[in-house]
């Protein structure tokens, strides 16, 4: 018999925020709410907390393991009541541009087989960024995305937690964090640390161009002495169904 789900106040508020969010399609709202309902301890029904991988964990992952983690496989969850840890697969919507999320009109177009602005361009950008991040990790860099998607607000926000984690051993972390928080948007895609030196990378695929607010952030970072590199990748892909 299926155990009845009991939600705490935070869960209820999060669900209400998702329902009221005008930037999310009905399909995505259902998906996010389903995740909240299903990520529960099988013993006590308490909401599970995903354990964020630390820098040492990333350093020890192979390229294949990193790709699996980025795709949402074998994520570790902790039950605060039972004090137990378990692994499960999750569906990842880790984007750094809210425009990648399809609107109801775009979803309808996709379902009917029509062309839509939410298409290969966004997919190529995401693939290119993941590929280059893995390349940097294989070269000994510690890497974090500068932006993460806040599903409650429905916008991309500065990845403060991830960046702070990256900067733990960086001697000028307080100064850099104060600078980064002021931007709000336009961050380069990736922030990296190697040999106590910080560098930033903006990954553009195919014909994508820098936006004006991105140029402004890059100018500020470079004026403060940080390396900021624009990386251009040609991403081509195709999918074939096998039987």
Secondary structure, DSSP 8 states (H G I E B T S, - for coil): --------HHHHHHHHHHHH-TTS-HHHHHHHHHHHHH-B-TTT--B-EE----HHHHHT--HHHHHHHHTTTTEEEEETTTTEEEEE-------S-GGGS--HHHHHHHHTT---SSSHHHHHHHHHHHHHHHHHHHTT-EEEESEEEETTTTEEEE-HHHHHHHTTT-TTHHHHHHHHHTT-S---SEEEEETTEEEEEEEEETT----HHHHHHHHHHHHTT-EEEEEEE----------
